[in-house]
């Protein structure tokens, strides 16, 4: 499936795709057919940059309820030909989550649609999870036969059944079915043993010495340059050396394994390395093979070795892309007075560069008030270079709020309005609540309708309520909404009770 095109932030579709509070307000004021078309577009073509962390289901479900919208568009999406061709759960996950929310609001048509998809759809496990927390025991028992038919009798079918039971997000249906179906009972009994077996199948571990740990760490990279991940400008990882050859295969799984192995090597070094190994570790961090070099570099950074800043700078400017990326990642994890002194010098470099950007992010996370100008400058530069959704924005946005950098108000307002990532907008709203004197009467009002629960909670704690009937009405609705989170209920009721 193709990525959905994100509409301009001022349009109805663009507002709904971003999950902004103004999206709901504009949809309720728009022509009904236009609002329904935009809503169906959002739910059937998931607009989220990261569907695993950004919330939209409650936001869209509420709008379906407000508009009394039919579910024909969602039904067509779930049961189209793509359902058998594209089994990626992200294609239908948002649609199923919205239907689950609608079941919670009492929509019988949503419940029937989830039942039908759990019985016949490719992403049936997600639909079953949605029903597991909302359906009655009798309703779940009706689904047992259709679900179990997916697992034919025999060793392969039994193994697949155990995997489904083990991986279920909501185990309630399986435990319910176990009372009536011996195969399910056997699978539920065996699943924990399968998990224990996987945990016991541990990889080869190194001998207990610094040199052995370094050699083990480098084995994960396939030698100098091979198989260790590098990063493109778009944030995706690539494996292997310049020729594309790799002893580990160079695939995404191998890339992640190489990173994990180097990081694990650093943790092992914390246990085995002593003062007498300092020279070996520093030499390895400067000129060693890829995996060992990264492990040594991470270890020296974690113990705040006096040579760590100089080694970080040397590695970050290395032509070996994997080493440079690992060094920058290590820098972002460092804390302490010594590294902050170097980070200020790097962030202030006129020429900029990756080291300067990473140093600015470090100052955003751990710097003091005196670092606010550098962080704000880096934030402006990132927005200028990469727009309102740059990869480095989250740390910088959080930083200007933490440092109470009032000079960042305009750029935070821009990010809040334009970003397609609701998590980043939440960070921008949190910063604006600290530095924007007009937040309580401006953005906070819109945030009461935002898709992110933390943003709604923030708004409830800061919004100005005197003389604004719309705000008070929204707070009362949130307080009475059974789908709302407890944290939001607490913040809303606290404001209502305080007058």
Residue pairs with C-beta under 8 A, 6 or more apart in sequence:
1 82
1 86
1 88
1 91
4 17
4 41
4 45
4 46
4 47
6 14
6 17
6 18
6 47
6 420
7 13
7 14
7 17
8 14
9 15
9 18
9 20
9 417
9 418
12 23
12 26
12 27
12 30
12 34
12 35
12 38
13 38
13 41
13 42
15 22
15 23
15 26
16 23
16 24
16 27
16 38
16 39
16 42
16 60
16 63
17 23
17 42
17 47
17 420
18 47
18 419
18 420
18 422
18 425
19 54
19 55
19 56
19 59
19 422
19 425
19 450
19 451
19 452
20 425
20 446
20 449
20 450
20 451
21 445
21 446
21 447
21 448
21 449
21 450
22 446
22 449
23 449
24 59
24 62
24 63
24 66
24 449
25 446
25 449
27 35
27 38
27 39
27 63
27 66
27 67
28 35
28 66
28 67
32 67
35 63
35 67
36 67
36 69
36 70
36 73
39 60
39 63
39 64
39 67
39 69
40 69
40 73
40 74
42 56
42 60
43 60
43 73
43 74
43 77
43 94
43 95
43 98
44 73
44 74
44 77
44 95
46 56
46 90
46 91
46 93
46 94
47 56
47 420
48 54
48 56
48 94
48 421
48 422
49 389
49 420
49 421
50 421
50 423
51 90
51 93
51 94
53 423
54 421
54 422
54 423
54 451
54 452
55 422
55 451
55 452
55 453
56 94
56 97
56 98
56 422
56 451
57 94
57 97
57 98
57 100
57 101
58 101
58 451
58 453
58 483
58 484
59 450
59 451
60 94
60 98
60 101
61 98
61 101
61 102
61 104
61 105
61 483
62 101
62 481
62 483
63 69
64 71
64 98
64 102
64 107
65 102
65 105
65 107
71 99
71 102
71 107
71 109
71 110
71 113
74 95
74 98
74 99
74 113
75 113
77 92
77 95
78 92
78 95
78 96
78 113
78 117
78 121
79 117
79 120
79 121
82 91
83 91
83 92
83 121
83 122
83 123
84 122
87 122
87 123
89 123
89 126
91 123
92 117
92 121
92 122
92 123
92 126
93 123
93 126
96 114
96 117
96 123
96 126
96 127
96 130
97 126
97 130
99 110
99 113
99 114
99 127
99 130
100 110
100 114
100 130
100 131
100 133
100 134
101 483
102 110
103 110
103 111
103 114
103 130
103 131
103 134
103 135
104 134
104 482
104 483
105 482
105 483
111 131
111 134
111 135
111 139
114 127
114 130
114 131
115 131
115 139
115 142
115 143
117 123
117 124
117 127
118 124
118 127
118 128
118 131
118 143
118 146
118 147
119 143
119 146
119 147
120 146
121 127
124 147
124 150
125 164
125 167
125 168
125 169
128 143
128 147
128 168
128 170
128 173
129 168
129 169
129 170
131 139
131 140
131 143
131 173
132 140
132 170
132 171
132 172
132 173
133 170
133 172
137 176
140 172
140 173
140 176
140 177
141 176
141 177
141 180
143 173
144 173
144 177
144 180
144 181
144 184
147 173
148 161
148 177
148 181
148 183
148 184
150 160
151 157
151 158
151 160
151 161
151 164
151 183
158 183
158 186
158 187
161 183
161 184
161 187
162 187
162 190
162 191
162 194
163 194
164 174
164 187
165 171
165 174
165 184
165 187
165 188
165 191
166 191
166 194
166 195
168 174
171 188
174 184
174 187
174 188
175 188
177 184
178 184
178 185
178 188
179 185
204 216
205 216
206 212
206 213
206 215
206 216
206 268
208 272
209 272
210 269
210 272
210 273
210 274
210 277
210 280
210 281
211 280
213 265
213 268
213 269
213 272
213 273
213 295
214 265
214 269
214 280
214 284
214 288
214 292
214 295
214 296
215 292
216 261
216 265
216 268
217 261
217 262
217 264
217 265
217 266
217 268
217 291
217 292
217 294
217 295
218 288
218 289
218 290
218 291
218 292
218 293
218 295
219 261
219 291
220 227
220 228
220 248
220 257
220 258
220 260
220 261
220 262
220 265
220 291
221 227
221 228
221 248
221 258
221 261
221 262
221 289
221 290
221 291
221 294
221 322
222 228
222 246
222 247
222 248
222 258
223 247
223 289
223 290
224 241
224 289
224 290
225 240
225 241
225 242
225 290
225 320
225 322
226 240
226 241
226 245
226 246
226 247
226 248
226 290
227 239
227 240
227 241
227 246
227 247
227 248
227 249
227 250
227 254
227 255
227 258
228 239
228 255
228 258
228 259
228 262
228 290
228 291
228 294
228 322
229 237
229 238
229 239
229 255
229 256
229 258
229 259
229 322
229 325
230 237
230 238
230 239
230 321
230 322
230 325
231 237
231 238
231 321
231 325
232 238
235 391
237 252
237 255
237 256
238 250
238 255
239 246
239 248
239 249
239 250
239 251
239 252
239 254
239 255
239 258
240 246
240 250
244 250
246 254
248 254
248 257
248 258
258 291
259 326
261 291
262 291
262 294
262 295
262 298
262 326
263 295
263 298
265 291
265 292
265 294
265 295
265 298
265 299
266 294
266 295
266 296
266 298
266 299
266 302
269 281
269 295
269 296
269 299
270 299
270 302
270 303
273 281
273 299
278 305
281 296
281 299
281 300
281 305
282 296
282 300
282 305
282 307
282 311
284 292
284 293
284 296
285 293
285 296
285 297
285 300
285 307
285 311
285 315
286 293
286 311
286 314
287 293
288 296
290 320
290 322
290 323
293 315
293 323
294 322
294 323
294 326
294 327
297 308
297 311
297 312
297 315
297 323
297 326
297 327
297 330
298 326
298 330
300 307
300 308
300 311
301 308
301 312
301 330
301 331
301 333
301 334
301 339
302 333
304 334
304 336
304 338
304 339
306 338
308 334
308 338
308 339
309 338
309 339
309 342
312 327
312 330
312 331
312 334
312 342
313 342
313 346
313 355
315 323
315 324
315 326
315 327
316 324
316 327
316 328
316 331
316 354
316 355
316 358
317 324
317 355
318 324
318 327
324 354
328 354
328 355
328 358
331 339
331 343
331 355
331 358
331 359
331 362
332 358
332 361
332 362
332 365
332 395
334 362
335 366
339 362
340 362
340 363
340 366
340 367
342 359
343 359
343 360
343 362
343 363
343 367
344 359
344 363
344 367
344 371
344 374
346 355
346 356
346 358
346 359
347 356
347 359
347 360
347 363
347 371
347 374
347 378
348 356
348 374
349 355
349 356
352 381
356 378
357 378
357 381
357 382
357 392
360 374
360 375
360 377
360 378
360 396
361 378
361 392
361 395
361 396
361 399
363 371
363 374
363 375
363 399
364 371
364 375
364 378
364 395
364 396
364 398
364 399
364 400
364 402
364 403
365 395
365 398
365 399
365 402
367 374
367 375
367 399
367 403
368 403
369 403
369 404
371 403
372 400
372 403
372 404
372 405
372 407
373 405
373 407
375 396
375 399
375 400
375 403
375 405
376 400
376 405
376 407
376 408
376 411
378 392
378 396
379 393
379 396
379 397
379 399
379 400
379 408
379 411
380 411
382 390
382 392
382 393
382 396
383 390
383 393
383 411
383 414
383 415
386 392
386 393
387 418
388 414
388 415
388 417
388 418
388 419
388 420
388 424
389 418
389 419
389 420
389 421
389 424
393 415
393 419
393 424
394 423
394 424
394 427
397 412
397 415
397 424
397 427
397 428
397 431
398 427
398 430
398 431
399 405
400 408
400 412
400 431
400 435
401 412
401 427
401 430
401 431
401 432
401 433
401 434
401 435
404 434
404 435
405 435
406 435
408 431
408 435
409 432
409 435
409 436
412 428
412 431
412 432
412 435
412 436
413 428
413 432
413 436
413 443
415 424
415 425
415 428
416 425
416 428
416 429
416 432
416 443
419 425
419 428
422 450
422 451
422 452
422 455
423 452
425 450
425 452
425 455
426 450
426 452
426 454
426 455
426 458
429 439
429 443
429 444
429 447
429 450
429 455
429 458
429 459
430 458
432 439
432 443
433 439
433 444
433 458
433 462
436 442
436 443
439 462
440 462
440 463
440 464
441 464
444 458
444 459
444 462
444 463
444 464
445 459
445 463
445 468
445 470
445 471
446 459
447 455
447 456
447 458
447 459
447 463
448 456
448 459
448 460
448 463
448 471
448 474
448 475
448 478
449 456
449 474
450 456
450 459
453 484
453 485
453 487
453 488
454 487
456 478
456 484
456 488
457 485
457 487
457 488
457 491
460 475
460 478
460 488
460 491
460 492
460 494
460 495
461 491
461 494
461 495
463 471
463 475
463 495
464 471
465 471
465 472
465 475
465 495
472 496
475 492
475 495
475 496
476 496
478 484
478 488
478 489
478 492
479 489
479 492
479 493
479 496
484 492
